Amino acid sequence: MRYRTRVTAPAVALLGTAAALTTGVPAQAAGRTGAGPGPETLGDPVYPALGNDGYRVSAYHLDLAYDATTKLVEATATLTVRTTQALSRLSLDARGLDIRSVRVDGRTAAFEQVAEKLRITPARPLAAKTRATVCVAYGADPRRTPPPAGGWVATPDGFAVCCQPDLAHTVFPCNDHPSDKADFTFRLTVPAGLRGVASGTLVRTEQLSGDRTAYTYRSRSPIATEVVQITVGDYVIKDRQGPHGLPLRDVVPVARATALEPALALTPALVAWVEQRLGAYPFETYGLLPCNNDASNAFDFTGLETQTLTLYKPNYLLQEESKIGSHMMHELVHSYFGNSVSPATWADLWLNEGHADFYGLLYRYERGWADSLGLTTLEARMKHTYAQGDQWRRDSGPVAAPNAANLFDSQRYLGGVLVLYSLRQQVGEAAFTALERAFLERYRDSSASTQDYITVASEVSGQDLTGFLRDWLYGTKTPRMPGHPDWTVTPVKASVSAPRDRRDSHHHDNSATL
């Protein structure tokens, strides 16, 4: 059951006092080692309870077995961590998972589930700046808490996952924050007739007893928990080649493979286009995962940028190219902004969504496709957006200052595009292209903040852009647009409705590329 507190411990630990259970070690031992409970937050400005600051994760090994009869998952998550301080207790983010047991460095550990946290008391305290292995055995029901409250997407033949922004810990125990990226391996055991697929590349296939198969995938690059993909279903793997021999892999429901082929065949040209602007594609493979569920409540978005696989509702991809190409570019750009370079905090989301919409719209207008407003140039769309600038700042806050309720509002999408457009107007197209590439190169396989972007932009352009960009990103009034002194901002009107909660909105559907 969700949120049920459960405590287990080895017999020797149960002989201690209540205080010992709280701290994880007797008071005398804690005093000798200097160990204490680890901080249970990373202090994110949008999700302040998310993450844990007593350690960093270097690697996850997720071993999931799917039972097609019960539709349940039995799993083990093994984390390799390095402590940042001496710890008598540490915690992982975990919710809605049935925890079976916990071991730390091979020894049984006490644990309790409290709200979003799995608190773990090792048999022995962990010294500062040392490596430890935490192994959590658990069960999960992908149907129990569907999106947007949970990260599992149940399908008739299995499941997929959608963890953004704060739902990875409903799929596996983790340090659920994009600043703590780690290496991942996935071992997925499935019955005959089904296929298990995950982020990264297939490195091993095992035939097991009971007519089961285990597929092991490994990521070449570290992954943020929010963009992990794990899926099981009746799939066919469609392989094709992208630019420079890049392996492209689509994971497609067998019954839909023929109908979806026209959309899947668009990917090589999309990759070639974005590589001309942002450099070589940053991962070992790319492809689409049309999840076998078109229900309106299957998940609250059209597409989602999980690493090396973009998750889609299949029916969306059955449309003609002019209806889907711009959004396919949006999701592909997330391989660069969002996946390769992850946000340092969730307040930096505009870096992901603003860039994805910026290049997605450029692609649309270059192809001559009118947008949802009937506009055919980026300049025209930006003039229209500029006029709404003060209203959006009033209703949704500045571009780089969201909260949990308005995180995925249009301000992070088109508002972010407007910031990038103003920057390109200020420094020129050549300098803008150079600073974009420099930012991606400097922070590849890590995370970066808004201030990191401002710093790189200033260094590469040779201009101190701190004041300029901070006005655009944090100001309550829309600055003047360089090169367009005639553009005007519409006066602010009183809000007609309360801000929408993310969990009641289609957050990715605020993309202007749809």
GIZINOR-V903740 format. One record per residue. SS is DSSP state (2 for helix, 1 for strand, 0 for the rest). Layout:
ss=SS
ss=SS
This chain:
ss=0
ss=0
ss=0
ss=0
ss=0
ss=0
ss=0
ss=1
ss=0
ss=0
ss=2
ss=2
ss=2
ss=2
ss=0
ss=0
ss=0
ss=2
ss=2
ss=2
ss=2
ss=2
ss=2
ss=0
ss=0
ss=0
ss=2
ss=2
ss=2
ss=2
ss=2
ss=2
ss=2
ss=0
ss=0
ss=1
ss=1
ss=0
ss=0
ss=0
ss=0
ss=0
ss=0
ss=0
ss=0
ss=0
ss=0
ss=0
ss=0
ss=0
ss=0
ss=0
ss=0
ss=0
ss=1
ss=1
ss=1
ss=1
ss=1
ss=1
ss=1
ss=1
ss=1
ss=1
ss=1
ss=1
ss=1
ss=0
ss=0
ss=0
ss=0
ss=1
ss=1
ss=1
ss=1
ss=1
ss=1
ss=1
ss=1
ss=1
ss=1
ss=1
ss=1
ss=0
ss=0
ss=0
ss=1
ss=1
ss=1
ss=1
ss=1
ss=1
ss=1
ss=0
ss=0
ss=0
ss=0
ss=1
ss=1
ss=1
ss=1
ss=1
ss=1
ss=1
ss=0
ss=0
ss=1
ss=1
ss=0
ss=1
ss=1
ss=1
ss=1
ss=1
ss=0
ss=0
ss=1
ss=1
ss=1
ss=1
ss=1
ss=0
ss=0
ss=0
ss=0
ss=1
ss=0
ss=0
ss=0
ss=0
ss=1
ss=1
ss=1
ss=1
ss=1
ss=1
ss=1
ss=1
ss=1
ss=1
ss=1
ss=0
ss=0
ss=0
ss=0
ss=1
ss=0
ss=0
ss=0
ss=0
ss=0
ss=1
ss=1
ss=1
ss=1
ss=0
ss=0
ss=1
ss=1
ss=1
ss=1
ss=0
ss=0
ss=0
ss=0
ss=0
ss=0
ss=2
ss=2
ss=2
ss=0
ss=0
ss=0
ss=1
ss=0
ss=0
ss=0
ss=0
ss=0
ss=0
ss=0
ss=1
ss=1
ss=1
ss=1
ss=1
ss=1
ss=1
ss=1
ss=1
ss=1
ss=0
ss=0
ss=0
ss=1
ss=1
ss=1
ss=1
ss=0
ss=0
ss=1
ss=1
ss=1
ss=1
ss=1
ss=1
ss=1
ss=1
ss=0
ss=0
ss=0
ss=1
ss=1
ss=1
ss=1
ss=1
ss=1
ss=1
ss=0
ss=0
ss=0
ss=0
ss=1
ss=0
ss=2
ss=2
ss=2
ss=0
ss=0
ss=1
ss=1
ss=1
ss=1
ss=0
ss=1
ss=1
ss=1
ss=1
ss=1
ss=1
ss=1
ss=0
ss=2
ss=2
ss=2
ss=0
ss=1
ss=1
ss=1
ss=1
ss=1
ss=1
ss=1
ss=2
ss=2
ss=2
ss=2
ss=2
ss=2
ss=2
ss=2
ss=2
ss=2
ss=2
ss=0
ss=0
ss=2
ss=2
ss=2
ss=2
ss=2
ss=2
ss=2
ss=2
ss=2
ss=2
ss=2
ss=2
ss=0
ss=0
ss=0
ss=0
ss=0
ss=0
ss=1
ss=1
ss=0
ss=1
ss=1
ss=1
ss=1
ss=0
ss=0
ss=0
ss=0
ss=0
ss=0
ss=0
ss=0
ss=0
ss=0
ss=0
ss=1
ss=1
ss=1
ss=1
ss=0
ss=0
ss=1
ss=1
ss=1
ss=1
ss=1
ss=2
ss=2
ss=2
ss=2
ss=2
ss=0
ss=0
ss=2
ss=2
ss=2
ss=2
ss=2
ss=2
ss=2
ss=2
ss=2
ss=2
ss=2
ss=2
ss=2
ss=0
ss=0
ss=0
ss=1
ss=0
ss=0
ss=0
ss=1
ss=1
ss=1
ss=0
ss=0
ss=2
ss=2
ss=2
ss=2
ss=2
ss=2
ss=2
ss=2
ss=2
ss=2
ss=2
ss=2
ss=2
ss=2
ss=2
ss=2
ss=2
ss=2
ss=2
ss=2
ss=2
ss=0
ss=0
ss=0
ss=0
ss=0
ss=0
ss=0
ss=0
ss=0
ss=0
ss=0
ss=2
ss=2
ss=2
ss=2
ss=2
ss=2
ss=2
ss=2
ss=2
ss=2
ss=0
ss=2
ss=2
ss=2
ss=2
ss=2
ss=2
ss=2
ss=2
ss=0
ss=0
ss=0
ss=0
ss=0
ss=0
ss=0
ss=0
ss=0
ss=0
ss=0
ss=0
ss=0
ss=2
ss=2
ss=2
ss=2
ss=2
ss=2
ss=2
ss=2
ss=2
ss=2
ss=2
ss=2
ss=2
ss=2
ss=2
ss=2
ss=2
ss=2
ss=0
ss=2
ss=2
ss=2
ss=2
ss=2
ss=2
ss=2
ss=2
ss=2
ss=2
ss=2
ss=2
ss=2
ss=2
ss=0
ss=0
ss=0
ss=1
ss=1
ss=1
ss=0
ss=2
ss=2
ss=2
ss=2
ss=2
ss=2
ss=2
ss=2
ss=2
ss=2
ss=2
ss=2
ss=0
ss=0
ss=0
ss=0
ss=2
ss=2
ss=2
ss=2
ss=2
ss=2
ss=2
ss=2
ss=2
ss=0
ss=0
ss=0
ss=0
ss=0
ss=0
ss=0
ss=0
ss=0
ss=0
ss=0
ss=0
ss=0
ss=0
ss=0
ss=0
ss=0
ss=0
ss=0
ss=0
ss=0
ss=0
ss=0
ss=0
ss=0
ss=0
ss=0
ss=2
ss=2
ss=2
ss=0
ss=0
ss=2
ss=2
ss=2
ss=2
ss=0
ss=0
ss=0
ss=0
